[in-house]
Amino acid sequence: MRIAIFGCGAMGTVLGAFLNKNGLEVTLIDSYADHVKALNEKGAHIIGCADFTVPVKAITPEQMEGIYDIVFLFTKQTANAEALPHLKQFLKDDSVVCTLQNGVPEYSVSDYIGGDRTVGGTVLWGATFISPGVSEVTQDVTSGDNLFDIGEIDGKITDRIQKVAAVLEHMGPACIVENLMGARWSKLILNSCMSGMSAVTGSVFGDVLDNPKASTCLSYIANDIVSVCEAAKIKLEDVMGMDMRDFGKVDTKENFEYSQKCFRKFYADKRTAKASMLQDLEKGKKTEVDMINGFVVEQGKKYEIPTPYNDIAVKIIKGIENNELPLSMDNLKFFDLPELK
């Protein structure tokens, strides 16, 4: 069985390193030539909450050949229009592409490669790209906690999704879920909130939690999303035993304080993490904000649900992209938060 990871920034590199370390031969595919060169010459070096180096095979998309049976998709959604038509020529009818991208990408991915080859999932750990060949995993992935929620778009438990789970379990526990879209939206809450505020403020997650206004914004961004989910009749999946609706409850002071407690609990071991959107901003690249907070705004319009805090996050991040705003906590001034009773 030929397995590849297409798009090996921080997350793809960490996944590829663990799979190869634990006995699977997996090809890492990335367009960053210096990164590919370093991976081949020095191996994948993982630091942070793990510390090891493992030999890997890495290639650029131009070096791809033959047919792949399973491909884990870790490119940014902004690259899909170019990456997926290229990938398609290396798939057979029963190949499986498992998108592990941020946001809710399954429908757009299936538009390019076909729904009969598309499955998806959420990643429940974080990583930061350090330098060519080196990535930091920002939480303990050996604790036994679930690392992936994966599933079919229609919720069926199929042979192919079980094969995908068996591959991912070479890194750690992977849970097959019947409510993939609920799991996706639950992860979208976390991405829109913490990744959004990390990018807005130019801060690692711990700094967001430690700033009272930045931390408060987390709950209000979540409130937008929970409201959209209720209108769309999406049943959110629990994460780490926590009801994701609780992250967005701001109707009373007591509920708001519990929401803040949920964020602190979830991110307790991820304080050093830096959002991929922030990493892109630091490199002067366009971010995936349209597929994360912007997707919430789009769905809010569809269901006629206001999403004011996601609106502001999108405007700030695009302002930073266009060099109109700094990467700074000063951007919190654009959020007008109500007083809780």
C-alpha positions as CSV (number, residue, x, y, z in Angstrom):
1,M,0.0,0.0,0.0
2,R,1.5,3.4,-1.1
3,I,0.8,6.1,1.5
4,A,1.6,9.8,1.1
5,I,1.2,13.1,3.0
6,F,0.5,15.9,0.6
7,G,1.5,19.2,2.2
8,C,4.2,18.8,4.8
9,G,4.4,22.0,6.8
10,A,4.4,21.6,10.6
11,M,1.5,19.2,10.9
12,G,2.3,17.0,7.9
13,T,5.9,16.7,8.9
14,V,5.0,15.6,12.5
15,L,2.5,13.1,11.2
16,G,5.0,11.8,8.6
17,A,7.7,11.5,11.2
18,F,5.6,9.5,13.6
19,L,4.2,7.2,11.0
20,N,7.7,6.4,9.6
21,K,9.1,6.1,13.1
22,N,6.4,3.5,14.0
23,G,6.9,1.3,11.0
24,L,5.0,2.7,8.0
25,E,6.7,3.8,4.9
26,V,5.1,7.1,4.1
27,T,6.2,9.6,1.5
28,L,6.2,13.3,2.4
29,I,5.3,15.6,-0.4
30,D,5.8,19.4,-0.2
31,S,6.5,22.3,-2.6
32,Y,9.2,23.9,-0.3
33,A,12.3,22.6,-1.9
34,D,14.7,23.4,0.9
35,H,12.4,21.6,3.4
36,V,12.3,18.5,1.1
37,K,16.1,18.6,0.8
38,A,16.6,18.8,4.5
39,L,14.1,16.0,5.2
40,N,16.0,13.7,2.8
41,E,19.5,14.6,4.0
42,K,18.9,14.9,7.7
43,G,15.6,13.2,8.4
44,A,12.5,14.7,10.0
45,H,13.6,16.3,13.3
46,I,10.7,16.7,15.8
47,I,11.2,18.8,18.9
48,G,9.0,20.2,21.7
49,C,6.8,17.7,23.4
50,A,8.7,15.0,21.6
51,D,12.4,14.8,20.6
52,F,13.6,12.5,17.8
53,T,14.9,12.4,14.3
54,V,13.7,9.7,11.8
55,P,14.8,9.1,8.2
56,V,12.0,9.9,5.7
57,K,11.5,10.0,1.9
58,A,10.4,13.4,0.8
59,I,9.6,14.7,-2.7
60,T,8.2,17.8,-4.4
61,P,4.8,17.5,-6.3
62,E,6.8,17.6,-9.5
63,Q,8.6,14.4,-8.5
64,M,5.4,12.4,-7.9
65,E,4.9,9.3,-10.0
66,G,2.7,6.2,-9.9
67,I,-0.5,5.7,-7.9
68,Y,-1.1,6.3,-4.2
69,D,-3.6,4.3,-2.2
70,I,-4.1,6.7,0.7
71,V,-3.2,10.4,0.7
72,F,-3.4,12.6,3.8
73,L,-4.1,16.1,2.6
74,F,-2.4,18.8,4.7
75,T,-2.0,21.6,2.2
76,K,-3.6,24.9,3.1
77,Q,-7.1,25.3,1.6
78,T,-5.8,28.3,-0.3
79,A,-3.7,25.9,-2.4
80,N,-6.5,23.4,-3.2
81,A,-7.3,24.9,-6.6
82,E,-3.7,24.2,-7.8
83,A,-2.8,21.2,-5.7
84,L,-5.8,18.9,-6.1
85,P,-6.0,18.8,-9.9
86,H,-2.3,17.8,-9.8
87,L,-2.9,15.2,-7.1
88,K,-5.8,13.7,-9.0
89,Q,-3.6,12.2,-11.7
90,F,-1.9,10.0,-9.1
91,L,-5.1,8.4,-7.8
92,K,-7.0,5.4,-8.9
93,D,-10.8,4.9,-8.6
94,D,-10.6,3.4,-5.1
95,S,-7.8,5.6,-3.8
96,V,-8.7,7.5,-0.6
97,V,-7.8,11.2,0.1
98,C,-8.3,12.1,3.8
99,T,-8.4,15.8,4.2
100,L,-7.0,16.9,7.6
101,Q,-7.0,20.6,6.6
102,N,-8.5,23.3,8.8
103,G,-12.0,24.5,8.4
104,V,-14.7,22.4,6.7
105,P,-13.0,21.4,3.5
106,E,-14.6,18.0,2.6
107,Y,-17.1,19.4,0.1
108,S,-14.7,21.5,-1.8
109,V,-12.1,18.7,-1.8
110,S,-14.7,16.3,-3.2
111,D,-15.5,18.8,-6.0
112,Y,-12.0,18.3,-7.2
113,I,-11.3,14.6,-6.7
114,G,-14.8,13.1,-6.3
115,G,-16.8,12.3,-3.3
116,D,-16.2,8.6,-3.8
117,R,-12.5,9.2,-2.9
118,T,-12.9,11.8,-0.2
119,V,-13.0,11.3,3.6
120,G,-12.0,13.8,6.3
121,G,-11.0,14.4,9.8
122,T,-9.9,16.8,12.5
123,V,-6.5,16.9,14.1
124,L,-6.6,17.3,17.9
125,W,-3.0,18.3,18.5
126,G,-0.8,21.2,17.3
127,A,2.6,21.8,15.7
128,T,4.8,24.7,14.7
129,F,7.2,24.8,11.7
130,I,10.6,25.8,12.9
131,S,13.0,25.5,9.9
132,P,13.5,23.2,7.0
133,G,13.4,19.6,8.3
134,V,12.4,20.7,11.8
135,S,9.0,21.0,13.3
136,E,7.8,21.4,16.9
137,V,4.9,19.3,18.3
138,T,3.3,21.6,20.9
139,Q,1.6,19.1,23.1
140,D,2.1,15.6,24.5
141,V,0.8,13.2,21.8
142,T,1.8,10.1,23.8
143,S,-0.6,10.5,26.6
144,G,-3.2,8.2,25.1
145,D,-5.7,11.0,24.4
146,N,-7.5,10.9,21.1
147,L,-5.4,12.5,18.3
148,F,-7.8,12.4,15.3
149,D,-11.6,12.4,14.7
150,I,-12.1,11.0,11.2
151,G,-15.2,9.9,9.2
152,E,-17.1,9.7,6.0
153,I,-19.1,12.7,4.8
154,D,-22.4,10.7,5.0
155,G,-21.4,9.2,8.4
156,K,-21.2,5.6,7.4
157,I,-18.6,3.3,8.9
158,T,-16.8,1.9,5.9
159,D,-13.9,-0.4,5.2
160,R,-11.9,2.5,3.8
161,I,-12.3,4.8,6.8
162,Q,-11.2,1.9,9.0
163,K,-8.1,1.5,6.9
164,V,-7.4,5.2,7.3
165,A,-7.8,4.9,11.0
166,A,-5.4,2.0,11.1
167,V,-2.8,4.1,9.4
168,L,-3.2,7.1,11.8
169,E,-3.1,4.8,14.8
170,H,0.6,4.4,14.1
171,M,0.9,7.9,15.6
172,G,-1.9,7.6,18.2
173,P,-5.6,7.0,18.9
174,A,-7.9,7.8,16.0
175,C,-11.7,7.9,16.5
176,I,-14.1,7.1,13.7
177,V,-17.1,9.4,14.1
178,E,-20.5,9.1,12.5
179,N,-21.0,12.9,12.8
180,L,-18.0,14.1,10.8
181,M,-19.6,17.5,10.2
182,G,-20.3,18.0,13.9
183,A,-16.7,17.1,14.6
184,R,-15.5,19.5,11.9
185,W,-17.6,22.4,13.4
186,S,-16.4,21.6,16.9
187,K,-12.8,21.9,15.6
188,L,-13.8,25.0,13.7
189,I,-14.8,26.7,17.0
190,L,-11.3,26.1,18.3
191,N,-9.6,27.2,15.1
192,S,-11.7,30.3,14.7
193,C,-11.3,31.3,18.4
194,M,-7.7,30.6,19.3
195,S,-6.1,30.5,15.9
196,G,-8.1,33.6,15.0
197,M,-7.0,35.5,18.1
198,S,-3.4,34.3,17.9
199,A,-3.3,35.9,14.4
200,V,-5.2,39.0,15.5
201,T,-2.8,39.7,18.3
202,G,0.5,38.3,17.0
203,S,0.7,36.0,20.1
204,V,1.1,32.4,21.1
205,F,-1.9,30.7,22.7
206,G,-0.7,31.3,26.2
207,D,-0.5,35.0,25.7
208,V,-4.0,35.1,24.4
209,L,-5.3,33.3,27.5
210,D,-3.4,35.6,29.8
211,N,-4.8,38.8,28.3
212,P,-8.2,39.4,29.7
213,K,-9.7,41.1,26.7
214,A,-8.2,38.6,24.2
215,S,-9.4,35.7,26.3
216,T,-12.9,37.3,26.5
217,C,-13.0,37.5,22.7
218,L,-12.5,33.7,22.5
219,S,-15.9,33.2,24.1
220,Y,-17.7,35.7,21.9
221,I,-16.2,34.3,18.7
222,A,-17.4,30.9,19.9
223,N,-20.9,32.3,20.6
224,D,-21.2,33.4,16.9
225,I,-20.4,29.9,15.8
226,V,-22.6,28.0,18.2
227,S,-25.5,30.3,17.0
228,V,-24.8,29.4,13.4
229,C,-24.7,25.7,14.3
230,E,-28.0,25.9,16.0
231,A,-29.6,27.5,13.0
232,A,-28.0,24.9,10.6
233,K,-29.1,22.1,12.9
234,I,-25.5,20.8,13.3
235,K,-24.9,18.6,16.3
236,L,-21.6,19.5,17.8
237,E,-19.3,16.7,18.9
238,D,-17.8,16.8,22.4
239,V,-14.0,17.5,22.6
240,M,-12.0,16.1,25.6
241,G,-15.3,15.3,27.3
242,M,-16.4,19.0,27.0
243,D,-19.7,20.1,25.4
244,M,-18.5,22.5,22.7
245,R,-21.7,24.6,23.2
246,D,-20.3,25.6,26.6
247,F,-17.4,27.4,24.9
248,G,-19.8,29.9,23.4
249,K,-22.2,30.6,26.2
250,V,-22.0,34.3,27.2
251,D,-25.6,34.9,28.2
252,T,-24.8,35.2,31.9
253,K,-21.6,36.0,33.9
254,E,-21.6,32.4,35.3
255,N,-21.8,30.9,31.8
256,F,-19.1,33.2,30.5
257,E,-16.8,32.2,33.3
258,Y,-17.4,28.6,32.6
259,S,-16.7,29.2,28.9
260,Q,-13.4,30.8,29.9
261,K,-12.6,27.8,32.1
262,C,-13.2,25.5,29.1
263,F,-10.7,27.4,27.0
264,R,-8.1,27.3,29.7
265,K,-8.6,23.6,30.2
266,F,-8.4,22.7,26.5
267,Y,-5.3,24.8,25.9
268,A,-3.5,24.1,29.2
269,D,-0.9,22.0,27.4
270,K,-0.8,24.1,24.2
271,R,0.3,27.4,25.6
272,T,3.4,27.6,23.5
273,A,1.5,26.9,20.2
274,K,1.4,29.5,17.5
275,A,-1.4,29.4,15.0
276,S,-0.6,28.6,11.4
277,M,-2.4,31.8,10.4
278,L,0.1,33.7,12.6
279,Q,3.0,31.8,11.1
280,D,1.8,32.8,7.6
281,L,1.4,36.5,8.6
282,E,4.9,36.5,10.0
283,K,6.2,35.2,6.7
284,G,4.1,37.8,4.7
285,K,1.8,35.1,3.3
286,K,-1.9,35.1,2.8
287,T,-3.7,33.1,5.5
288,E,-6.6,30.7,5.5
289,V,-8.9,33.2,7.3
290,D,-11.5,33.0,4.6
291,M,-11.8,29.2,5.2
292,I,-11.9,29.6,9.0
293,N,-13.4,32.8,10.5
294,G,-14.6,33.8,7.0
295,F,-16.4,30.5,6.6
296,V,-18.3,31.2,9.8
297,V,-19.2,34.7,8.4
298,E,-20.4,33.1,5.1
299,Q,-22.5,30.5,6.9
300,G,-23.9,33.2,9.2
301,K,-25.2,35.1,6.1
302,K,-26.7,31.9,4.7
303,Y,-28.7,31.3,7.9
304,E,-29.2,34.9,8.6
305,I,-27.3,34.7,11.9
306,P,-25.1,37.7,12.9
307,T,-21.4,36.9,13.4
308,P,-20.0,40.2,14.6
309,Y,-16.9,38.9,16.3
310,N,-15.8,36.7,13.5
311,D,-16.5,39.7,11.1
312,I,-14.0,41.7,13.1
313,A,-11.4,39.0,13.3
314,V,-11.5,38.6,9.5
315,K,-11.2,42.4,8.9
316,I,-8.2,42.6,11.3
317,I,-6.4,39.6,9.8
318,K,-6.9,40.9,6.3
319,G,-5.7,44.3,7.4
320,I,-2.5,42.6,8.7
321,E,-2.1,40.7,5.4
322,N,-2.4,44.0,3.5
323,N,0.1,45.8,5.8
324,E,-2.6,48.1,7.0
325,L,-2.4,46.9,10.6
326,P,0.4,45.6,12.9
327,L,0.9,42.2,14.4
328,S,0.0,43.5,17.9
329,M,-2.2,43.2,20.9
330,D,-3.2,46.7,20.0
331,N,-5.7,45.2,17.5
332,L,-7.9,44.3,20.5
333,K,-9.2,47.9,20.4
334,F,-11.4,46.9,17.4
335,F,-13.5,44.6,19.5
336,D,-16.3,46.2,21.4
337,L,-17.3,43.7,24.0
338,P,-20.6,44.1,26.0
339,E,-20.7,44.2,29.8
340,L,-21.9,40.9,31.4
341,K,-24.8,41.0,33.9
